[in-house]
Amino acid sequence: FEIFKKLVKSGSKVRCIVTKNTKDKPRSFFDNIDKWAKEQGASGLAYFTFEKDEMISGKGPVGKFFSSASLEEIMKLTGAEVGDSIFLACSKQQELEKITSLARTKIAKDLDLIDDDVFAFCWVVDYPMFEKDEVTNKIEFSHNPFSMPQGEIDQINFDQPLDILAYQYDIVCNGIELSSGAIRNHIPELMYKLFSIAGYDKKVVDEKFSGMINALSYGAPPHGGIAPGIDRIVMLLANEKNIREVTMFPMNQNAQDLMMNAPSEVNENQLKELNISLKTKK
């Protein structure tokens, strides 16, 4: 598939989602998934269904671009069978991970594969400490800059920052993050080193995080933890899709609390006391 070949040469990757026994699904099912993907900001999802007459062939807009041998190799790699369909996405790593994750859930819902009476838990571990911005190529923290890296400090290869794993962990249920935890970085010199990899010199770290650095300089034991959110757990138990439905005083999308009529107007004396002046839009 020439379009994918060109994108891969420029640094993109390909991921696929196999849907079992979907040969009888109407064209509209596949087109709606493709349309949905574009609404999420992706370039779309290519798709075809595996068929077999004398040879393996692909039914769908891009199926004709794959030889029978290529299709057999795809089936071998993915575990797909005749009668199954496959959705293909090609993009840079971060965008690819996002759209295929969303697409997996979307397709599963459309095929009625999700059992709402099941609570499926998983731990997400071994986060990379750093990632490379796909636009600027700058090394950045991928998640929490205040976490400890994994392994003995004197054995960490700081010259290969993308290989460093962080001591971070999330607990997820049915695709909803219940909590994010970590073992915290309690060593100032190590913190300086990690921030320097992300482009922050010692002066900047001291200015932005002086309280933390000063406290840790007196000595602190290794520490960490995790605290699952009760509201998110209740949301899952109640089978609600929006956390506002289980929050005592929920705010709307404009950060307004309609129950309390907040925020209310602030008088001039209050603004003056706080040295705040307001500029109204014309």
C-alpha positions in Angstrom: 0.0 0.0 0.0 2.0 2.9 -1.3 0.5 5.6 0.9 1.5 3.7 4.0 4.9 3.0 2.6 5.6 6.7 2.1 4.4 7.6 5.6 6.4 4.8 7.2 9.6 6.1 5.4 8.9 9.5 7.0 8.7 8.1 10.5 5.1 7.0 10.8 4.0 3.5 12.1 1.1 1.3 11.3 -1.4 -0.3 13.7 -4.4 -2.5 13.0 -7.6 -3.7 14.7 -9.1 -7.0 13.7 -12.9 -7.4 14.0 -13.9 -11.1 14.0 -16.6 -12.4 11.6 -17.7 -9.1 10.2 -18.0 -10.1 6.6 -21.8 -9.5 6.6 -21.6 -6.0 8.0 -22.9 -3.3 5.6 -20.6 -0.8 4.0 -22.1 1.9 6.2 -20.7 0.2 9.3 -17.1 0.6 8.0 -17.7 4.0 6.5 -19.1 5.3 9.8 -16.0 4.2 11.7 -13.8 5.9 9.1 -15.9 9.1 9.4 -15.8 9.0 13.2 -12.0 8.7 13.1 -11.7 11.8 11.0 -14.0 13.7 13.4 -11.4 12.7 16.1 -8.7 14.5 14.1 -7.2 11.5 12.4 -6.7 11.1 8.7 -9.1 8.2 8.7 -9.0 4.4 9.0 -8.4 2.2 6.1 -10.3 -1.1 6.1 -11.0 -4.3 4.2 -12.5 -7.7 4.8 -10.6 -11.0 4.2 -12.3 -13.1 1.5 -11.3 -16.3 -0.2 -12.3 -17.7 -3.6 -9.3 -19.4 -5.2 -7.0 -17.0 -3.4 -7.1 -14.6 -0.4 -8.5 -11.2 -1.4 -9.4 -8.0 0.4 -13.0 -6.6 0.0 -13.1 -2.9 0.6 -11.7 0.4 -0.7 -8.0 -0.5 0.0 -8.2 -4.3 -0.3 -7.3 -4.2 -4.0 -3.9 -2.7 -3.2 -2.8 -5.7 -1.3 -1.5 -8.9 -3.1 -2.8 -12.3 -2.0 0.6 -13.1 -0.5 0.6 -9.8 1.5 -2.9 -10.5 2.8 -1.9 -14.0 3.9 1.1 -12.5 5.7 -1.2 -10.0 7.4 -3.5 -12.8 8.5 -0.5 -14.7 9.9 0.7 -11.7 11.8 -2.6 -10.6 13.2 -4.4 -13.9 13.7 -7.2 -12.8 11.3 -9.2 -15.4 9.4 -11.4 -15.4 6.3 -14.5 -13.4 7.1 -12.8 -11.1 9.5 -12.2 -7.4 8.8 -9.2 -5.2 9.6 -8.9 -1.5 10.3 -5.6 0.1 9.6 -4.2 3.4 10.9 -0.9 5.0 9.9 0.6 8.0 11.7 3.3 9.2 14.1 3.5 7.2 17.3 1.7 9.5 19.8 -1.2 10.3 17.4 -1.4 6.6 16.4 -1.6 5.4 20.0 -4.4 7.9 20.7 -6.6 7.1 17.7 -6.3 3.3 17.8 -7.1 3.3 21.5 -10.3 5.4 20.9 -11.1 3.3 17.8 -10.8 0.0 19.7 -13.4 1.2 22.2 -15.7 2.7 19.5 -15.6 -0.5 17.4 -16.2 -2.7 20.4 -19.3 -0.6 21.4 -20.7 -0.6 17.8 -20.3 -4.4 17.7 -21.9 -4.7 21.2 -18.8 -6.6 22.5 -18.6 -4.8 25.8 -20.2 -6.4 28.8 -21.4 -3.6 31.1 -21.7 -6.0 34.1 -18.0 -6.7 34.1 -15.4 -4.6 35.9 -12.0 -5.3 34.2 -9.0 -3.9 36.1 -5.5 -3.4 35.0 -2.3 -1.8 36.2 -0.4 0.4 33.8 3.3 0.2 34.7 6.8 0.9 33.2 6.0 4.4 31.9 8.8 5.9 29.9 10.4 8.8 31.9 10.8 10.9 28.7 9.3 11.1 25.3 10.3 13.1 22.2 7.9 15.7 20.9 7.1 14.7 17.3 7.0 18.3 16.1 10.0 19.9 17.8 12.0 16.7 18.5 12.6 18.0 22.0 12.9 15.6 24.9 10.1 16.1 27.4 8.8 14.4 30.5 6.2 11.9 29.4 4.1 12.0 32.6 5.3 13.1 36.1 8.6 14.9 36.4 8.8 14.2 40.1 8.9 10.4 39.9 11.9 8.3 40.6 13.5 6.5 37.6 13.6 2.7 37.8 16.8 0.9 38.7 20.0 1.7 40.5 20.9 5.3 40.0 24.6 4.5 39.1 23.4 2.1 36.4 21.0 4.4 34.6 22.2 5.4 31.2 21.3 9.1 31.1 22.7 9.3 27.6 19.7 7.3 26.4 16.8 9.2 28.1 14.1 7.5 26.0 15.1 4.1 27.5 14.7 5.3 31.1 11.6 4.0 32.8 9.8 5.8 35.6 8.5 4.4 38.9 4.9 5.3 38.0 1.7 3.3 37.9 -1.9 3.8 37.1 -4.9 1.6 38.0 -7.5 1.5 35.4 -11.0 -0.1 35.3 -13.0 -0.5 32.1 -10.8 2.1 30.4 -11.3 4.7 33.1 -8.2 5.8 35.1 -9.1 5.5 38.8 -5.8 6.7 40.1 -2.2 7.6 39.2 0.6 6.9 41.6 4.4 6.9 41.8 7.5 6.5 43.9 8.6 10.1 44.3 12.0 11.5 43.6 13.5 12.4 46.9 17.1 13.1 45.8 17.7 16.7 44.7 20.8 16.0 42.6 18.9 13.3 40.7 16.0 15.7 40.2 18.4 18.3 38.7 19.8 15.7 36.3 16.4 14.6 35.1 15.3 18.1 34.6 18.5 19.0 32.7 17.7 16.2 30.2 14.3 18.0 29.5 16.1 21.3 29.0 15.7 22.9 32.4 19.0 24.1 34.0 19.6 24.2 37.8 18.6 27.9 38.1 15.2 27.3 36.6 14.5 24.3 38.8 15.5 26.3 41.9 13.2 29.1 40.9 10.2 27.0 40.1 10.5 24.3 42.8 12.6 25.9 45.6 10.3 24.8 48.4 10.5 21.1 47.3 14.3 21.2 46.7 15.0 22.9 50.0 12.8 20.4 51.9 14.4 17.4 50.2 17.9 18.7 50.8 17.5 18.0 54.6 17.0 14.4 53.7 13.9 12.4 53.0 13.2 8.6 52.8 11.9 6.9 49.7 8.2 7.5 49.5 5.2 7.2 47.2 1.6 6.0 47.0 -1.7 6.0 45.2 -5.2 7.2 46.0 -8.1 6.0 43.8 -10.9 8.5 43.4 -14.1 7.6 45.1 -16.1 9.6 42.6 -14.7 7.7 39.7 -15.4 4.4 41.4 -19.0 5.4 42.1 -19.4 6.6 38.5 -18.5 3.1 37.3 -20.7 1.3 39.8 -23.6 3.5 38.8 -22.9 3.0 35.1 -22.7 6.7 34.5 -20.7 8.2 31.6 -20.1 11.6 33.2 -18.4 12.1 36.6 -20.7 15.2 37.1 -23.6 12.8 37.7 -22.1 11.5 40.9 -20.5 14.7 42.2 -22.2 16.5 45.1 -21.8 20.0 43.6 -20.8 19.5 40.0 -19.5 22.3 37.8 -20.6 22.7 34.2 -18.2 23.1 31.3 -18.0 26.8 32.1 -16.7 26.0 35.6 -20.0 27.3 37.1 -21.7 25.7 40.1 -25.4 26.1 39.2 -26.6 24.8 42.6 -24.6 27.4 44.5 -24.9 30.1 41.8 -21.1 30.4 41.8 -19.0 32.1 40.9 -21.0 35.2 41.8 -20.0 38.8 41.1 -17.0 40.2 43.0 -17.3 43.8 44.3 -14.8 46.5 43.8 -13.5 46.4 47.4 -12.7 42.8 47.1 -10.8 43.3 43.9 -8.9 46.3 45.3 -7.9 44.3 48.4 -6.3 41.7 46.1 -4.8 44.2 43.7 -6.8 42.9 40.8 -8.2 45.0 38.0 -10.6 43.8 35.4 -10.7 44.6 31.8 -14.0 44.0 30.0 -14.1 42.9 26.4 -15.4 45.5 24.0 
